Amino acid sequence: MEALRQDDPRRFGRFTALARFDEGASAVRYVARDIASGETALITAARPELAAVPVFSRRFQAEARTAERLAGGWVAPPLDPGHTAETPADEAEPLWTAAGYVPALPLAEAIGIAGPLPERALRILGAGIAEILSRVHAAGSVLQGLAPGTVLLAADGPRLTAFGPLGAAASAEARPGGQLSVRLGYLTPEQIAGKEVSAASDLFVLGLLLAYAATGTTPFTEGPAEEATRRIAEDEPELDAVPEELRELIANCLAKDPDQRPTAGTVAAELALEGAAGLARGGWLPEPLAAAVADQEARVLALEVPAEHEQGDAPAAPGDAGAKPDRADAAAPEDARPEAPRTLREPEGARTAPEPEDARPEDAPPVTASGAPESAESPAAPEPEDARPLPAPPVDAPALQKPADAPAPSGNADTGNGDIGEDRGTTRFLSTGPRPPQNDRPTTQLALPHELTAPRAPDALPAPHPALPAAPVTPQPHSHTHGGPAPYPAAALPAGPAGPGGPGQGPMVSLPLPPAPAPAPDPAASRRTLLTIAAAAVGGLIVGGGSVAALGSGDTARATDDKPAPKPRRTLPGQAPEPRWIYAHPASESSPLTTALWQDKLLVVTSESQASAVDLRTGKRLWQRADGAKGQVALAAGADLVFVASPTEFLWLSPKDGKVVHRVRYTEAFDDLPGLTVGRLAGSSGPVIWFTGSHTVTVKAPKPKKGKKKGKDKEVVEAYFFAYDIVQRKELWRTPVPAGRAPGTPAYRVVAERSADILVRQDAVSLTAAEVKKAKGKGSVRSFDQKTGKLLWTRQYGAASLEAATSGDEDGSLYAAVGQDLQAFEADTAKPLWRVEGSDGSWFGTPLIAGPLIHTTERSRLVGAVERESGRLVWRRSTEVPGTGPAPSLTLSGSEKTLIAADAIQVTAFSAADGERLWKFQDIGSAGPKGETVSASYRTLAFGETVVVQRDRSFYAFPVA
């Protein structure tokens, strides 16, 4: 961080610049403050000479949109820029963004101060970045924004500040004719081979980043320059200096085959199962870095508004209110400095690390935006939108040849003496002294065509060059400064007519700038990501996961060739299976209310706005129907209809297109109960559903006695318990029951179905105050006759409370949580049968009955199985979710071989027979359409050999035994 230079803008909208934070190839970042509110911001302002290039402007804005979609967690949310005046006609449109300022150090600077990071800090750094990548990849995009200069280390965890190639560029240069040359810092083996760039490419760069943070150098530096591409494409990385516990994971990230690399979610889980934020609690930075961050924060707080701002004659960002048309006095002599320059002392022993040098060898082949080989004959075309790949000009196009006297890109000039080229008349800030010389090693050279108004004529296209011999390589001494990554030696480029690099330098390796991660049709999908974790039976976690087979959005979910499951990738022992498909509920619609499986063919989702159906085989959305808005869980009405209970009517929908086949309004079916409100379904069995309902009746006041005033009529709620056949579409019976808490409909749940009766519990929240007082803290179960609905009896079971989880079986036993134990009773007599002790300070959730076993779940995150007959403990395992919370809900696979436990943190799969922990799943970094954190619990639905895992808008179909 350094003081403002004389020609730096002083105002950005409502923010006043206080200091330069740092600068990159394409932009300068400023610490700024809103004088009115005191809010501090980090401004990223594009370099003016680049902002004038239209293709740069669009790309900059696209990457800003990506940052906005990823806001939250380890990405600082954007700030409202406030009022900005119109840009004068003779000036370029200003390009800048504002995000909340967080005291932090760039990774490269941190390595220079304290050297390589310790293992715990590496885990937090890698997990935080992987969590961001997983959100990007879940939307089908590739980030390409990782570099030591784009990753910041804050007191509570890492931050990412670049969201595409522009932000991570090692150099950027505007060229004549509206062209832009951008050079990236890292390259992957698939790019060298001319293959498509994918999410796995981000993982390779993450591996490079972690290796650098662990060692202070990059893992492919040693060897002759002319073999650099071969080393990246073929050699194993040099990871001896990486902590042993992380060496295998980083090596996996650096696998040559993209299919062999782990997913971002896998990396996040293996590095920090509790998440980067959880692992970073209590501090994570080494003492020198923590002190440097605190020092930076103190300096920023102490920064005052420059005197120029108070006097009103400071330069402003173009287009900002207050910018003056006469800019002639903005220039200053090169050696101009403040009248009283001051130097701020740096921490003792601080070392400044140079930014890592480029990892792309110069002899790499040209590739297209997608990573595929580029054709030299590709015709010029009008520039497409930023969400589509840009056509690449031929490698020998004159526009790609850099004139020998072309100036160096702003901010990247090498003076040859190690000076970073800063304005000498500035205030020194922490770690901003002269740096060692930085070699600008060419890597991927990105060349963008200028704006075209019409296609070029065929005769205007340059003829392709024949293959040219390689230029002789001049041996360069290998040097490396500790604290910065060792530079990759320059590799040979084919010599052009006048030498390498254009006129006098030969053709550059060209690549059209890849588009920014395109907004998915469903913005919510961009905030969803997959994390699968496998666990060995002894508790040692082995992390797995894979690329998604499909990504849902809007009206469709892309499934790979409509196959039930993708071709499996290489897996680690115990790794979770890849999902058969992923479906994302559209952000334009309200969040799902209920989900249900229909005939093992459809996933039926209801929301505030409609009901919709997803094909369980492919994950594709088939239809949506507004009539089903606010509907309850869908059921099968025979073999060919979908039943949905809406707030006002029963609906029977076609499973093919969602059309309404039958409709029964409550006012018609229950015409003797005007104004009937139907409550939540209590349960179902075959074609029969049970539910409660209530309506309000007016009770006339009795006729007053002579001479007395007539009393007021009373409004009384009457409640009923119903049985209804959804195939015959007729009411079977109804029985009066006590009204519940206002508005009056009691909430019932069927806990057991027997041949002669059904056992029902009422949710404690729907009990009236009088009922709660009468119960004296104990819950009760009601028995209703199956045929007539007559109330047979009401019983209490031991000390089971009003909220106690309860379940029963067809053999006449009832299982309830009593205190911290699980107890079995005879349902008809309330006689205790057996008791299973729970863990201290915990209690049991609703048990799941499966054949001879009862699967148990506890608030302490323990899941187990006991013998149904005797209560003997068969097995008990932890989901390994830290802390306590509601007991996980349980689901069995169709074969009853796999037990799925789901809570608000994760989903864990166990072998139902012996409790072997199979895998875990977390939807890392999940956020809503507006960036809000999703806190909804996971839900699971099982059919056949598949379990559907839902968290809010995201659905994942996993194969299970």
Secondary structure, 3 states (H helix, E strand, C coil): CECCCCCCCCEECCEEEEEEEEECCCEEEEEEEECCCCCEEEEEEECHHHHCCHHHHHHHHHHHHHHHHCCECCECCECCCCCCCCCCCCCCCCCEEEEECCCEEEHHHHHHHHCCCCHHHHHHHHHHHHHHHHHHHHCCCCCCCCCCCCEEEECCEEEECCCCHHHHCCEEEEECCCEEEEECCCCCHHHHCCCCCCHHHHHHHHHHHHHHHHHCCCCCCCCCHHHHHHHHHHCCCCCCCCCHHHHHHHHHHCCCCHHHCCCHHHHHHHHCCCCHHHHCCCCCCCHHHHHHHHHHHHHHHHCCCCHHHHHCCCCCCCCCCCCCCCCHHHCCCCCCCCCCCCECCCCCCCCCCCCCCCCCCCCCCCECCCCCECCCCCCCCCCCCCCCCCCCCCCCCHHHCCCCCCCCCCCCCCCCCCCCCCCCCCCECCCCCCCCCCCCCCCCEEEECCCCCCCCCHHHCCCCCCCCCECCCCCCCCCCCCCCCCCCCCCCCECECCECCCCCCCCCCCECCCCCCCCCCCHHHHHCCCEEEEECCCCCEEEECCCCCCEEECCEEECHHHCCCCCCCCCCCCCCCCCCEEEECCCCCCCEEEEEEECCCEEEEEECCCEEEEECCCCCEEEEEHHHCCCCCCEECCCCCEEEECCCEEEEECCCCCCEEEEEEHHHHCCCCCCCEEEEEEEEECCEEEEEEEEEEEECCCCCCCCCCCCCCEEEEEEEEEEEECCCCEEEEEEEECCCCCCCCCCEEEEEECCCEEEEEECHHHCCHHHHHHHCCEEEEEEEECCCCCEEEEEEEEEEECCCCEEECCCCEEEEEECCEEEEEECCCCCEEEEECCCCCCCECCCEEECCEEEEEECCCEEEEEECCCCCEEEEEECCCCCCCCCCEEEECCCCCEEEEECCCCEEEEECCCCCEEEEEECCCCECCCCCECCCCEEEEEECCEEEEEECCEEEEEECC
